[in-house]
């Protein structure tokens, strides 16, 4: 499983010859070997750049570094393996391998949580909404998660958002999963899922879901456009849209309208993308794109501001997700489910029959066990199975021991019932009497005998 590389996601943009000299500006942040993490604050118009030993704040309007503060990353976070984000105009970092969460204040990191490194949401995309920081999915302990967690400063820990109104749920995903927030709807697609045939392998996540955060309900929208499942190297959130960049094209995703517009990039870039485009290192602010780029010749990292990332002309417009294919998918799923239910029902029926006592000739069968019966016992058992209840006289009539005294016949009757119950115990390996004595349902003054027919497979039992 991939873990977060200390050298952040780097985006290389090589401008074509037709661009004006003022088409972009750059700020040298450090050498290529310096590790990075970023956070964006649209309200204040600033971007925070973390290196291994420095926190730089860039004012996006003037595009200049307004502060550079020496820092020491907390020892609990290994090699800058954290997300950085702004919440209520305060800067936070949170470990990507656990729950450690810190707030930057008074030029130091103040730990807020009382959690631990659980390593259960590796590669989970993070985002802010309202008053909380969230993560979705992620990998841990041989599986991907399929739920949202959030950090609560009041409880100093992480909690799970329930999906109590849902009847269907997405397969867990991570490593490149996108979460796009539009109002109360949280769209989730992309990334990888566990391959069912081999849990050690992953495959692309082809479904697009939306989580309605107000009602706590998941909804499957359809199968994701194949363009958005290919190798995407960068993502940029632009208001209610999401830009996904491949090597040569920019896909402008409008989830509300279910439209994806394909544009040609204005350059022929050579992207460096070690970790996946779900990590947000590229931002849009007031008509400009703020991108992290690497100059391959000098191995210097630069922040590039570019007004025209792609050509205005739309090459192609298509659906973000296909509902028609979804119907086929659901039909196949439903058909498979019905076949499975029939198979399961047949299997349960066989299992039900298997776990019954069978009387065949002079033998009782129960699974792999067998017990022999004498003719008189076979006849008495058959009599019990054919009737709902038997009176004492009915059993004595069956025995036909007229030459014996009544009390002797009763003794034989009780002896045979006891021996039958003993054989049933041995056969079932349970301490239970299948033949019992109760008051007659016809005449409460007399006794009758009953057998528990639920243990038997008998042709005449309805």
N, C-alpha and C positions, 0 to 999 in steps of 0.2 A: 504493500500500500504506500502511495506516495505521501510524503509529509512536506510541510511548507519549507521551501528552500530559503536560506537566509538572504540570497541575492534575489531581490524581488523581481516581479514581472517587469521586463524592460520592453518598451515598444520602440522599434527603430523606424523612423520616417525619413526616407530620402526624397527630397523635393525635386520635382521635375524642372527642366531648364526654363520653362515658361513662367515660373513663379517670380514675383517681384522680390527684390532684396528685403523688403519689409514684410514679407509673407509670414515670417515667423521670428520669434526671439528665443534666445536660449539662456539658461542660467546653469553654470557649472556647479554641480552639487558635490562631486567627489569622484574618485576613481571607480572604474567598473568593479573592482574587487570590494568596494565598500557596500555593505548591505543596506537595504532601504525598506521603509514602510511609510505609508502616507495616510492622511485623513483630510477630509474636505468639509468646510463650513460655509454653506451658501449664504447664510444669514449675515455673517461677518465678512464674507468675501475673502477668506484666507485658506491656505493649504498648509498643513503641517507635514514636514519631511523629517522622518527619523533616520539617522544613520547609527552606526554602532556606538558613537560617542557624542553625537550632536543632535539637537532638535532645532531645525530651521523653520521659521514661519515666513511664508511668502504672501505678500499682499497681491491678490490677483488683478486688481484694477490697475495698479502701477507696474505690476509684474517685477517686483524686486523683493529681496530678502529684507525683512524688517527686524528680524531678531535671529540670533544664533546662540543657543544655550548649551553648554556642556551637560551631558546626561550620563547616567549609569543605569543601564537596563537591569531590572530586578533579576537576581540570580535564579529565581524559579522559572524564568522564561529563557529557554535555551536558544541562542543564536537568532534573536529577533523573531522568534516563532510566535507572532501575535498579530491580532487585528488592531488597527487604530481607528478611532471614530470620535466625532463630536456629538455630544448630547446636551441640550440646553446650554450651548455655547461653552461647554467644558470639554476638555480633551481627555480621552480614556484610551487605555490599551488593555487587551484581554487575550490571554494565552489561547492559541488555536488547538492545544492538546489537552486543555483542562479548563477549570473554572476560574483561575486566578485573574482578577480584574483590578486595575489600578486607575486612579484619577491623578492627572498632572496638576499639582497645585504647589505654590511656593517653591517652584523650581525643583521639585522632587516628585517621585511616584508614591502615592498613598494607597496602600492596599485596602480594598473595600470588602472583599469576600471572605468567607470562612469555609471554602471548598478545597478541592484537591485536583491533581492531574488525573482525570479519569480516562483520557484517551478514547472516548466513545463517540466523538464527533469530528474526527480528523477530516479536513477538506470540506468542512461545512461553510457555506457562504453566510456572511453576517450582514446585518442591516439594522437601521434604526427606524422606529415608527412610534410616533407619540412620545411617551416618556421612557421607553425601554429600548434596549439593544437585544436583537434576536439572532438566533442561528437556526438554520434548517438542515435536516439530514445529517450527512457526514458518516464516516466509517469508524467502526470499532468492534472488536470481538467477532470477527468473521461475518459482519453484516452492516448494511447501510440503514440509517435511521429514516423514518418517514414522518417526523413531527417537528414542531417548532419548540425551541426553548428560549427563555429570556432571563436576563439578570435583574434581580430585584434588590435594590440597595437597602430596603427596609429589613428584609430577611437575611441579607448578606449571602444570598445563594441563588442558584439557578432553579428554575421551575419549568414544567412542561405545559404547553397550551393544549387543553383537551379539545377533541373534535367530536363532541357529544351529539351534535346534530347530523353527523355523517352516517351514511349507510355503505359508502364505498371509500376506499383509501388508496393513495398512490403507493407504488413500490418504493422503498427507501432508495435514496440516491445521494451522490456526492461527486467530488472531483470535477468541477465544471458545471455544476448545477446553477441555474440562474433563478433569482427571486426578484421579481419586479413588482413594486408596490404602486398601485393606482387606487387611491382612496382607501376604502376598506377591503379591497380585493388584492390578494397576494398571489401572483401568478408564479408557478413553479414549473420549470422544464429544463431539459438538457442534463448533462452529466452522465454518470455511469451507474449501472445497477448490477446486482449479483447475477451471474449466469446460472440459470436453474440447473442445467446439466452438470455444471462444475462450479461449486461455490468459491473455488479459489480463483476463478476468472471473472472478468467484468465484461459488460457489453453496453452499447449506447442506450440511454433512456429515451424511448420514442414517444412517450405520452406527455401531454401538456395538461396540467391541472390548475385549478384556481381554488384558493382557500378563502372563503368569505369570513373574515375575521370577526365581524359583528355577530353572526349567527353560528359561528364555529362549525362550518360545514364545508367539506370537500366536494368539488364538482369536476368530473372529467370532461374536458372540452374536446379533445380529439388527439389525433396523431400529429406530431410535430413535423413541419416541413423539413425535408431531407437536407436542404441548404443549411439549416441551423443546427444540424447534427454533425456536419463535417468539421474539419479542423478550424476552430475559431480561436484567434490569438489575442483578442482584446475586446472588452465590452465598455460601453460608455452610456450612462443613464442621462437621457436628455428629456427632462420634464416627464411627460407620460409615455415617452417612447424609449426604446432600447436600441442602441447601435451595436451591432456585432460585426467585427472586422476579421476577414480572412486575409490571405496574403495579397489578394488583388482586388477584393470587393468589400463594400460596406453594405450590410443588410440593415435597413431601417425598419424596426419591428414596432407595429402598432397593434397591441393586443386587444384593445377595446374594439377596433374595427376589423380585427382578424386579417390584417394586411401586412405583407412584408415587401418593401420596395428595394430593389437591388441597384446599387450605384457602383460606378467604377472609381477606384481610389485615384486621387490626383497624382500619386507617386507610385513607384514600384518598390515598396518597402521590403526590408529583410528583417522580420520581427524576431526578437529573442523572447521566448515565452516558456520558461521552464515549469510553470506551475498550473497554468490554466486561466482562462479569462474571467472566472467568477470572482477573482480578487480585484477589488476596485483600486486601480492606480491611475486611472484616466478619468478626467472630469470635464463637464460642460458648465460654463458660467458666462452668462450674458453675451452669447453669440460667439464664444471662443471655446476651443477644445484645449485642455491642458493635459499633455501627454508626457510620460516618461520615456526617454529615448536614449539609446546608446550610440556613441560614435565609435564604430568598430575599429577605426585606425588608431585612435589615441586611447581607447578603453576608458573614456570619460563619460560619465552619466550627465545628460542634459535634460532639462525640462523645456519642452517646446510648446509654444503657443501658435496654433495654426487656425486661420480663419476659414479656409476652404479645404477640408479634409478629403472630400470626394466631389465628383462632378455632379452638378445639379440635375443633369439628365438622368431619368429613370430608365434603366435597361429593361427591367421586367417587374411586374407586380403580380404577386401570388398570395395564397393564404398562409398565415402563420401555422394554422392547424387545420387538418382535414376532418370534417365531420362525416363525410360519405364513407371514408375508409374506416372511421370509427364504428359505423353501423355494421360493416362487415366484420370488424374485429369483435364487436359485441355479440354478433350472431354466431361467430365461431366459438366465442367464449361461452355463450348460452348453450349452443349445441354440445360443446364439450362437457359443460356442466350437467346437462340432461343425461348424456351418455354415462358420465361419472356417477350420477344419482342412480341410474338404472343398474349399473355395475355394482355400486355400493349396496343397493337394495337386494340385488341377487346374492351378493356376497353375504349380506347380513341374514338373508333367508337361508342360505346354506349353513351359515354359522349357527342360526337359530335351530335348524334341523339337526345339525351336528351335535349341539348341546342338549339333546333330548335322549330319553331312554327308548330304545327300540326293542320290541318283542318279536323275535323271529324264531318260529318253531319252539324249541325248548330252551332258548337262550335269550338272555338280556344283554343288550349292547349299549354302551355309553362311551362315546369317543373311542378310545383304544382299549377300554376294559370290557370283559365278558364274564358273565356268570350263568351257570347251568341251572335249570329248573326242572323239577319232577312234574309229571303230567297233572297231578292234582293241583299243584301250585300255579301251573300255566292256566288251568281252567278257572281257578279262583281269581287270578289277576285279570283275565279276560272278562269275567263277570263284573268285577269292580269297574273296569274301564268302559263297559257298555252301559252302566247304570249311573245315575246321579248319586244314589245312596242305596245301601243294602241293609235290610233288617236282619236280626239274628236268625229268624226263621227261614228267610230266603237263603242265607248262607248254609244253614243246616240242611235244607232241602237239596242244595247242590252237593253236599257231602255224602248223602244217602247212607248214613251209618245207623240204620234202623235197629240193628241188633244190639247197639250200645245204649246205655242209659243216657238220659238227657244231659246230666252233669258231665258225663264223659265226652259227649259230643261238644259241649261248650268248651271243655278243656282242649280238645283237638282244634276247635275253631280258633281259640286264642293263641294256641301254639303255632298254627299256620300263619296267622297274622303277624305274630312276633318274628317268625322266621323270614317272612317276606320283608318286613321292615329292616331286619338285619342285613338281608341281601342288598336292599336298596342303599343302606348306609355304606356297605363295602363298595358298591358300584359307584356311588357318587362321591365317596370319601368325605361324607358330611354326617354329622350327628343330627339326623332329622328323621322323624317317622312320617312316611308318606301316607300310611293308612292310620286314620284316627277314629276315635269313638265319640259321638256326639248325640244330643237329643234328636229324635226324629222330627223332621219338618212336617210330617203328617200327623203323628201322635206324640205329643210332648211327654207322655208317660213312659214311652218305650225308647230304647236306644237304637241308633243306626250307625253304620260304618261308612266312612267316606275315604276316597283316595284323592290325593292332590294330582289332578290330571295335567297340570301345567308342566310337570316334569317328563311327560310322555309324548311321543309322536305316535298317535293312534289314528288309523284311517277314519274312524267313525266320530272323531272329535271335530266339531265345527270350529 
